[in-house]
Amino acid sequence: MTRPQSAQQGIIPGSIPLFAGHPAPDLLPAHGIGAVLAGWDERPPLRAFNYGDEQGDPLLLDFLLARLNGIETLGIKRDNLMIVPGSTGGVAMITRLLTQAGDTVLVDAPSYRDALHIFRDQGLRLRAIPIDAEGPKLDALEAELERLAAEPARPRFYYVVPNFQNPSGITISEDRRRAVIERSKAHGFIIVEDDVYSDLRFAGKAPPSFYALAGGENVLRLGSFSKTLAPGLRLGWLVGSARQIADFGASGILRMGGGANPFCAAVVAEYCRSGAWSAHVDWLRGQYQARRDLALAALENAMPDGVSWTHPQGGYFIWLRLPDMVDVDTLERRAQAEQVYFANGRGFFAEPAMGAQHLRLSYSYLSHDKLRQGIGSLGRLIAGLSG
């Protein structure tokens, strides 16, 4: 069933949009961004109003370079980094420049549905690797690589969301990351690491990134301000080899536009350099953790036997598996009749039929009361469909 459409990603006034995978309005730092703009009344930076460098705003690049190298020992330099128009824009750029119609790419099952959409638009062949709580199943990955070698059809890249995956909420373990890297070297494919949720970890220590574990070889790593600042800014970053970054910077769209969103990048650079972004991210973790805890407690109270779900340690999402007798399309119709909307699991699989018993809930957007109400309604409906 198609999601309802309105001005803000299908959100109908008065509804309970459990599908909404973006920040709640009360979590957006509008005043902080406004303060940056107000400070420009006296002396606006002219670079913000003109075409910029293809690689991106220099002050924002310097901030990100120091931050990324401070979090992990990456050893990246300026020529390893560029600004992109959001991570999804980065995925689109990578796909457009590194593949052509008919090429094969590996994706998780499930995987980020907008990335799947991009790959289908490009005419790519999708080969799905099932995942469990630790990440991609290695026996399935090996079997798929053997099949592709026999065709022959070497995959161009493997697209992964390594931390608090959209939609499942899982984090790929270090052992699985190392195993995927080994296979990428043996079979000659790139790893596209879409790491947009890692700053929203609630507990524990993050595994090293694919980029760090691989020593920067054959990995393209994406990050974004959409989840920790504001999605409307359409700003993210890409880390890769100096050669790859130079090739991407020379692409037609960046040459023509003078880099990704020069005005927004200049605003964000000032906001970040003031220390405001780091403080905001620290505050966001507590806000999202409280919503996550409430959602998990509501699921425990509301869901009948036969329903299972993930327990993410960060990010935005919880992934549910329904009892075998409950079809997600039927549940979706009944929930929508009560103005409750969730993300149908079919959209997150290269083969949509694999999502017939799955759905994604987001706890990032709704108030505590709406989260309880929406999850309670789903529990009642699932119990009714379960007989």
Helices and strands as residue ranges (DSSP letters): E 16-17, G 25-27, H 30-39, G 46-49, H 58-71, G 78-80, E 81-84, H 86-98, E 104-109, H 113-121, E 125-132, E 135-136, H 138-150, E 157-160, H 174-187, E 190-194, G 198-200, H 210-213, E 219-224, G 231-233, E 236-239, H 242-249, H 252-257, H 262-273, H 276-302, E 308-309, E 317-321, H 328-337, E 340-341, E 343-344, G 345-348, G 352-355, E 358-362, H 368-385
